[in-house]
């Protein structure tokens, strides 16, 4: 559309937005993408857990006196562990083992699988075309992806460990010795920390992974909404479900099950808000696609009737006068050989289109001039207002983008063009449409 975009928020626009987000969310199978991302993340969690354990063992192997200091600082560990046995076991650990190398390679592979699953979902939402990238850039992206996955997994590992330790008697002794640390690691901080650290990751993924020029401010707001919704879900779940009861029965396994559920819900919300981002960015074209595929007035199916009621009034497109044309009875919209390449949506009134071999009447909810708009050619017909008419003007670039964004629009347009050439030129043996 020409001119600066005006955002007119009305109940109809909000309802249309909700419909477009929901429809495209299920059409793009984003729940399946969320499940794939959840599995990829949890699959990468195991080798990262092993890596963290390996790193800790290597640190203690290099300085066994640290173990002695830990046991002296927290003597309450003695009933659970024997210091000499722990030191002996760690000292028997040799150099870098092939298994540790395998774990490192596996971490890179698992992390790449996670981000491949995320970008595949974003690609389906934003219709991103694959472009070859330089090897150096691919390597940098790989390092960033692995670093993010390792960081998130390490945080989750730390939280599970701390929330489990906090239920043991040892924690009471630890609490007395390092009170500032344990007061920070309260239940509130432990549950809030992942959301705080996830926020910048979401912003980066929305900004870098969508393949479109989305303003940073928009990514920031959308990521904030995603994070707040995820936090509200966690709060509701912990309010209405007694997790302590399951912790008594299943122990750490219950915490892992909770993490699995949280990861799945996070990715469901992540793709939902990514879809909202797409709808917001291309609302003009998506709304235009719904208008072009609007069910006819005589539609009998309930779903088609509801769609017509929802979309027949495009408040968003009618918000600016530059998009609107107001004509009186008997005024001409276009004539043969006119050079205009706009298409028109009839928001009010009746229009008569005259061809060389017939006449058609169009009413509210119909389109005019698609052929000239798509092919950018002169008009072949004339259109005259039979009543006072309000038209929404749609320029060629916007209409063509709507075709690219919506396969239903392209399919209907092919049928309309076929009918158009048949009516204007007629069928011949040499040119059959």
C-alpha positions as CSV (number, residue, x, y, z in Angstrom):
1,X,0.0,0.0,0.0
2,X,1.1,3.6,-0.7
3,X,1.8,5.8,2.2
4,X,2.8,5.1,5.8
5,X,1.0,2.2,7.4
6,X,-1.6,3.1,9.9
7,X,-2.5,0.7,12.7
8,X,-6.2,0.9,13.5
9,X,-7.0,-1.4,16.4
10,X,-10.7,-2.3,16.4
11,X,-12.4,-5.4,17.8
12,X,-12.8,-6.7,14.2
13,X,-9.0,-6.2,13.6
14,X,-8.2,-8.1,16.8
15,X,-10.5,-10.9,15.9
16,X,-9.0,-11.1,12.4
17,X,-5.5,-11.2,13.9
18,X,-6.4,-14.0,16.2
19,X,-8.0,-16.0,13.4
20,X,-5.0,-15.5,11.1
21,X,-2.5,-16.5,13.8
22,X,-4.5,-19.6,14.8
23,X,-5.1,-20.6,11.2
24,X,-1.5,-20.3,10.1
25,X,-0.3,-21.9,13.3
26,X,-2.0,-25.1,12.6
27,X,-1.6,-24.9,8.8
28,X,2.2,-24.7,9.4
29,X,2.1,-27.7,11.8
30,X,3.9,-25.6,14.4
31,X,3.0,-28.0,17.3
32,X,4.9,-30.7,15.4
33,X,7.8,-28.3,15.1
34,X,7.6,-27.6,18.9
35,X,7.7,-31.3,19.7
36,X,10.7,-31.7,17.4
37,X,12.5,-28.8,19.1
38,X,11.7,-30.2,22.5
39,X,13.0,-33.6,21.6
40,X,16.2,-32.1,20.1
41,X,16.8,-30.0,23.2
42,X,16.3,-32.9,25.6
43,X,18.4,-35.1,23.4
44,X,21.2,-32.5,23.7
45,X,20.7,-32.2,27.4
46,X,22.2,-35.7,28.2
47,X,25.6,-35.2,26.6
48,X,25.8,-31.7,28.0
49,X,25.1,-33.1,31.5
50,X,27.9,-35.6,30.8
51,X,30.2,-32.8,29.7
52,X,29.6,-30.8,32.8
53,X,30.3,-33.8,35.0
54,X,33.5,-34.5,33.0
55,X,34.7,-30.9,33.4
56,X,34.1,-31.1,37.2
57,X,36.0,-34.4,37.4
58,X,38.9,-32.9,35.5
59,X,39.0,-29.9,37.8
60,X,39.0,-32.1,40.9
61,X,41.6,-34.4,39.3
62,X,44.0,-31.5,38.9
63,X,43.5,-30.3,42.5
64,X,42.5,-33.2,44.8
65,X,43.1,-30.9,47.8
66,X,39.9,-29.1,46.8
67,X,37.9,-32.2,47.8
68,X,39.5,-32.3,51.2
69,X,38.7,-28.6,51.7
70,X,35.0,-29.2,50.7
71,X,34.7,-32.0,53.3
72,X,36.3,-29.9,56.0
73,X,34.0,-26.9,55.1
74,X,30.9,-29.1,55.1
75,X,31.5,-32.0,57.5
76,X,27.8,-33.0,57.1
77,X,28.9,-34.6,53.7
78,X,30.7,-37.4,55.6
79,X,27.7,-39.6,56.3
80,X,26.9,-39.6,52.6
81,X,30.4,-39.7,51.0
82,X,33.9,-40.9,51.9
83,X,36.5,-38.3,51.1
84,X,39.3,-40.8,50.5
85,X,37.1,-43.0,48.2
86,X,36.1,-39.9,46.2
87,X,39.7,-38.8,45.8
88,X,40.9,-42.3,44.8
89,X,38.2,-42.6,42.2
90,X,39.0,-39.3,40.7
91,X,42.7,-39.9,40.7
92,X,42.2,-43.2,38.8
93,X,40.7,-41.1,36.0
94,X,43.3,-41.1,33.2
95,X,43.9,-38.6,30.4
96,X,41.4,-37.5,27.8
97,X,39.4,-40.6,26.9
98,X,37.9,-41.3,23.4
99,X,34.5,-41.3,25.1
100,X,34.9,-37.7,26.2
101,X,35.9,-36.7,22.6
102,X,32.8,-38.6,21.4
103,X,30.6,-36.6,23.9
104,X,32.1,-33.3,22.6
105,X,31.3,-34.2,19.0
106,X,27.8,-35.4,20.1
107,X,27.2,-32.0,21.8
108,X,28.0,-30.1,18.6
109,X,25.8,-32.4,16.6
110,X,22.9,-32.3,19.0
111,X,23.1,-28.5,19.3
112,X,23.0,-28.2,15.5
113,X,20.0,-30.4,15.4
114,X,18.2,-28.2,17.9
115,X,18.8,-25.0,16.0
116,X,18.0,-26.8,12.7
117,X,14.6,-27.7,14.1
118,X,14.0,-24.1,15.3
119,X,15.0,-22.6,12.0
120,X,12.9,-25.1,10.1
121,X,9.8,-24.0,12.1
122,X,10.7,-20.3,11.4
123,X,11.2,-21.1,7.8
124,X,7.7,-22.5,7.5
125,X,6.3,-19.5,9.2
126,X,8.2,-16.8,7.2
127,X,8.6,-18.8,4.0
128,X,12.4,-18.2,4.1
129,X,14.3,-19.3,1.0
130,X,17.5,-21.1,1.7
131,X,20.6,-19.1,0.6
132,X,24.2,-20.4,0.6
133,X,26.3,-18.9,3.3
134,X,30.1,-18.5,3.6
135,X,31.9,-21.2,5.5
136,X,33.2,-18.7,8.0
137,X,29.7,-17.4,8.8
138,X,28.4,-21.0,9.1
139,X,31.2,-21.8,11.6
140,X,30.5,-18.7,13.6
141,X,26.8,-19.5,13.7
142,X,27.6,-23.1,14.8
143,X,29.7,-21.9,17.7
144,X,27.0,-19.4,18.8
145,X,24.3,-22.1,18.6
146,X,26.4,-24.6,20.6
147,X,27.2,-21.9,23.2
148,X,23.5,-21.1,23.6
149,X,22.5,-24.7,24.0
150,X,25.3,-25.4,26.5
151,X,24.4,-22.3,28.5
152,X,20.7,-23.1,28.7
153,X,21.3,-26.8,29.5
154,X,23.9,-25.9,32.1
155,X,21.4,-23.5,33.8
156,X,18.7,-26.2,33.8
157,X,21.2,-28.7,35.2
158,X,22.2,-26.2,37.9
159,X,18.6,-25.4,38.8
160,X,17.6,-29.1,39.1
161,X,20.7,-29.8,41.2
162,X,20.1,-26.9,43.5
163,X,16.3,-27.5,43.9
164,X,17.1,-31.2,44.7
165,X,19.9,-30.4,47.2
166,X,17.7,-27.8,48.9
167,X,15.5,-30.6,50.1
168,X,18.4,-32.5,51.7
169,X,19.5,-32.0,55.4
170,X,23.0,-31.0,54.0
171,X,21.5,-27.8,52.7
172,X,20.7,-26.6,56.2
173,X,24.4,-26.7,57.2
174,X,25.3,-25.1,53.8
175,X,22.7,-22.4,54.4
176,X,24.3,-21.4,57.7
177,X,27.9,-21.2,56.3
178,X,27.1,-19.3,53.0
179,X,23.9,-17.5,53.8
180,X,24.1,-14.8,51.1
181,X,24.5,-17.4,48.3
182,X,21.7,-19.7,49.6
183,X,19.4,-16.7,50.1
184,X,19.8,-15.8,46.5
185,X,19.2,-19.4,45.5
186,X,15.7,-19.2,47.0
187,X,12.7,-20.8,45.2
188,X,11.8,-17.5,43.7
189,X,15.2,-16.9,42.2
190,X,15.6,-20.5,41.0
191,X,12.3,-20.4,39.1
192,X,12.8,-16.9,37.7
193,X,16.4,-17.2,36.5
194,X,15.6,-19.3,33.3
195,X,13.0,-16.8,32.1
196,X,15.4,-13.9,32.6
197,X,18.2,-15.7,30.7
198,X,15.9,-17.0,27.9
199,X,14.6,-13.5,27.1
200,X,17.7,-12.3,25.1
201,X,17.9,-15.7,23.4
202,X,14.3,-15.3,22.1
203,X,15.0,-11.8,20.9
204,X,18.0,-12.9,19.0
205,X,16.2,-15.9,17.4
206,X,13.3,-13.7,16.3
207,X,15.6,-11.0,14.9
208,X,18.1,-13.3,13.2
209,X,16.0,-16.4,12.4
210,X,13.0,-14.9,10.6
211,X,14.9,-13.9,7.4
212,X,12.9,-10.6,7.2
213,X,13.7,-7.0,8.2
214,X,11.8,-7.0,11.4
215,X,12.4,-4.0,13.7
216,X,14.4,-4.8,16.8
217,X,11.7,-3.1,18.9
218,X,9.0,-5.5,17.5
219,X,11.2,-8.5,18.3
220,X,11.8,-7.2,21.8
221,X,8.1,-6.8,22.5
222,X,7.1,-10.1,21.0
223,X,9.9,-11.9,23.0
224,X,8.7,-10.2,26.1
225,X,5.1,-11.4,25.5
226,X,6.4,-14.9,24.9
227,X,8.5,-14.8,28.1
228,X,5.6,-13.4,30.2
229,X,3.2,-16.0,28.9
230,X,5.6,-18.8,29.6
231,X,6.1,-17.4,33.1
232,X,2.3,-17.2,33.7
233,X,1.9,-20.8,32.6
234,X,4.6,-22.0,35.0
235,X,3.0,-19.9,37.8
236,X,-0.4,-21.4,37.1
237,X,1.0,-25.0,36.9
238,X,2.9,-24.6,40.2
239,X,-0.2,-23.0,41.8
240,X,-2.7,-25.7,40.9
241,X,-0.5,-28.8,40.9
242,X,1.2,-30.0,44.0
243,X,4.7,-30.9,42.6
244,X,6.0,-31.6,46.1
245,X,3.7,-34.6,46.3
246,X,5.3,-36.1,43.1
247,X,8.8,-35.2,44.3
248,X,8.3,-37.4,47.3
249,X,7.3,-40.3,45.1
250,X,9.6,-39.9,42.0
251,X,12.4,-37.7,43.3
252,X,14.6,-36.2,40.6
253,X,12.6,-38.0,37.9
254,X,9.6,-35.8,38.8
255,X,11.8,-32.7,38.2
256,X,12.9,-34.0,34.9
257,X,9.3,-34.6,33.8
258,X,8.5,-31.0,34.8
259,X,11.4,-29.8,32.8
260,X,10.2,-31.8,29.7
261,X,6.7,-30.3,30.0
262,X,8.2,-26.8,30.4
263,X,10.4,-27.2,27.4
264,X,7.5,-28.4,25.2
265,X,5.2,-25.5,26.3
266,X,8.0,-23.0,25.8
267,X,8.5,-24.1,22.2
268,X,4.7,-24.1,21.6
269,X,4.6,-20.5,22.8
270,X,7.8,-19.6,21.0
271,X,6.3,-20.6,17.6
272,X,3.0,-19.0,18.5
273,X,4.5,-15.6,19.0
274,X,6.7,-16.1,15.9
275,X,3.5,-16.7,14.0
276,X,2.1,-13.5,15.6
277,X,5.2,-11.7,14.5
278,X,4.6,-12.8,10.9
279,X,0.9,-11.9,10.9
280,X,1.7,-8.4,12.3
281,X,4.4,-7.8,9.8
282,X,2.4,-9.0,6.7
283,X,-1.1,-8.2,8.0
284,X,-2.0,-6.2,4.9
285,X,-1.2,-9.0,2.5
286,X,-2.8,-11.7,4.7
287,X,-6.0,-9.7,5.1
288,X,-6.0,-9.1,1.4
289,X,-5.7,-12.9,0.8
290,X,-8.7,-13.5,3.1
291,X,-10.7,-10.9,1.3
292,X,-9.9,-12.3,-2.1
293,X,-10.9,-15.8,-1.0
294,X,-13.9,-14.5,0.9
295,X,-16.8,-17.0,0.7
296,X,-19.8,-15.9,-1.4
297,X,-22.9,-14.3,0.1
298,X,-24.9,-17.5,-0.6
299,X,-22.4,-19.7,1.3
300,X,-24.3,-22.4,3.3
301,X,-21.5,-23.9,5.5
302,X,-21.3,-22.4,9.0
303,X,-17.5,-21.9,8.8
304,X,-17.8,-20.0,5.5
305,X,-20.5,-17.8,6.9
306,X,-18.5,-17.0,9.9
307,X,-15.4,-16.2,7.8
308,X,-17.4,-13.9,5.6
309,X,-18.8,-12.1,8.7
310,X,-15.3,-11.8,10.2
311,X,-13.4,-10.5,7.1
312,X,-16.0,-8.6,5.0
313,X,-15.2,-5.4,6.8
314,X,-11.4,-4.7,6.5
315,X,-11.0,-1.9,9.0
316,X,-7.2,-2.1,8.8
317,X,-7.1,-1.5,5.1
318,X,-9.8,1.2,5.3
319,X,-7.9,3.1,8.1
320,X,-6.2,5.5,5.7
321,X,-8.0,7.6,3.1
322,X,-5.1,6.9,0.6
323,X,-6.5,3.4,0.3
324,X,-10.1,4.4,-0.1
325,X,-12.0,5.6,-3.1
326,X,-15.6,7.0,-2.6
327,X,-17.7,7.2,-5.8
328,X,-21.2,8.3,-6.6
329,X,-23.8,6.5,-8.7
330,X,-22.9,6.3,-12.5
331,X,-19.3,7.4,-11.8
332,X,-16.6,5.4,-13.8
333,X,-14.0,3.3,-12.0
334,X,-12.0,2.5,-15.2
335,X,-12.5,2.3,-18.9
336,X,-10.9,0.2,-21.7
337,X,-7.3,1.2,-22.5
338,X,-6.9,2.9,-19.0
339,X,-3.3,2.4,-17.7
340,X,-4.2,1.9,-14.1
341,X,-2.8,-1.3,-12.5
342,X,-4.7,-1.3,-9.2
343,X,-7.2,-3.9,-8.1
344,X,-10.3,-2.9,-6.1
345,X,-12.2,-4.4,-3.2
346,X,-15.8,-3.4,-3.0
347,X,-16.5,-2.4,0.6
348,X,-19.9,-0.9,-0.2
349,X,-22.3,-0.7,-3.2
350,X,-22.8,-2.4,-6.6
351,X,-20.6,-2.1,-9.7
352,X,-21.3,-3.1,-13.3
353,X,-18.4,-4.4,-15.4
354,X,-19.0,-4.4,-19.2
355,X,-17.0,-6.6,-21.6
356,X,-17.2,-7.0,-25.4
357,X,-19.4,-10.1,-25.0
358,X,-21.4,-9.5,-21.7
359,X,-21.9,-7.8,-18.4
360,X,-21.3,-8.7,-14.8
361,X,-22.4,-7.2,-11.5
362,X,-20.2,-7.1,-8.4
363,X,-21.2,-6.3,-4.8
364,X,-19.7,-5.9,-1.4
365,X,-17.0,-8.5,-0.9
366,X,-16.1,-8.8,-4.6
367,X,-12.9,-7.8,-6.4
368,X,-12.3,-5.9,-9.6
369,X,-9.4,-5.4,-12.0
370,X,-7.2,-8.3,-10.9
371,X,-5.9,-9.2,-14.4
372,X,-4.6,-5.7,-15.1
373,X,-3.2,-5.6,-11.6
374,X,-1.2,-8.8,-12.0
375,X,-0.1,-8.4,-15.6
376,X,0.3,-4.6,-15.3
377,X,-1.5,-4.1,-18.6
378,X,-4.2,-1.8,-19.9
379,X,-7.8,-2.3,-19.0
380,X,-9.9,-4.5,-21.3
381,X,-13.3,-3.7,-19.7
382,X,-15.2,-0.8,-18.2
383,X,-16.6,-0.6,-14.6
384,X,-19.3,1.8,-13.6
385,X,-20.9,2.4,-10.2
386,X,-24.6,1.4,-10.1
387,X,-24.9,2.9,-6.5
388,X,-22.7,4.9,-4.2
389,X,-19.6,2.9,-3.9
390,X,-16.7,2.6,-1.4
391,X,-13.6,0.9,-2.9
392,X,-10.4,-0.3,-1.2
393,X,-7.5,0.4,-3.7
394,X,-4.9,-2.3,-3.8
395,X,-1.6,-1.7,-5.7
396,X,0.1,-4.3,-7.9
397,X,3.1,-5.0,-5.5
398,X,0.8,-5.6,-2.5
399,X,-1.5,-7.9,-4.6
400,X,1.4,-9.9,-5.9
401,X,2.9,-10.3,-2.4
402,X,-0.5,-11.6,-1.3
403,X,-0.3,-14.2,-4.1
404,X,3.2,-15.2,-2.9
405,X,2.1,-15.5,0.8
406,X,-1.2,-17.4,0.2
407,X,-1.5,-20.4,-2.1
408,X,-5.3,-20.2,-2.0
409,X,-5.1,-16.7,-3.5
410,X,-2.8,-17.9,-6.4
411,X,-5.2,-20.9,-7.1
412,X,-8.3,-18.7,-7.2
413,X,-6.5,-16.0,-9.3
414,X,-5.6,-18.6,-11.9
415,X,-9.3,-19.5,-12.2
416,X,-10.3,-15.9,-12.3
417,X,-7.8,-15.1,-15.0
418,X,-8.9,-18.1,-17.0
419,X,-12.5,-17.0,-16.8
420,X,-11.4,-13.4,-17.6
421,X,-9.6,-14.3,-20.8
422,X,-12.5,-16.6,-21.8
423,X,-15.0,-13.8,-21.4
424,X,-13.0,-11.0,-23.0
425,X,-11.4,-12.9,-25.9
426,X,-13.6,-16.0,-26.1
427,X,-12.3,-19.5,-26.8
428,X,-10.6,-20.2,-30.1
429,X,-8.9,-23.3,-31.5
430,X,-5.6,-21.5,-31.4
431,X,-6.0,-20.0,-27.9
432,X,-7.8,-22.1,-25.4
433,X,-7.8,-21.0,-21.8
